[in-house]
Amino acid sequence: MNLEEKLISKDKQCQIVCDYLKELCNSDEYLRNAILEKENNSVDGMWNYIKDKAKKEAINGCACIEDNTVFSWARDYWLDVVDTKQKEPVHNDIAEKTERIVAKHVKQKIKEENDKKFNSYYESDLFGGLV
């Protein structure tokens, strides 16, 4: 299978990435060989990898990813910069603890602000004077 046959997709967006890779292979022999030699990697696998990476960047289900980033992810997929097999997420105890502490602190601040507003509202009478 040659490069043209390997980098073809029915999806128009995916084909744009494939075309970029084909062009890049003209000047990057290492990438060209990696694409041709990877029997377990596929265009569909690359596209799923890119979509998964984009989903991780999404906020409220929406992501705008720069073209260069998408092209970089495509290149990484073929060069095995990442393991193409799904791995269990690595849990970082320090990051999780920090996140919990920050969340607790934020909740406490919100509660304090709400209590302050609640108390100031009920400390005044209907005519704006203090009780």
Summary of the structure (lengths in Angstrom):
residues: 131
radius of gyration: 25.8
end to end distance: 85.4
largest distance: 85.4
contacts: 280
relative contact order: 0.09
helix: 64%
strand: 3%
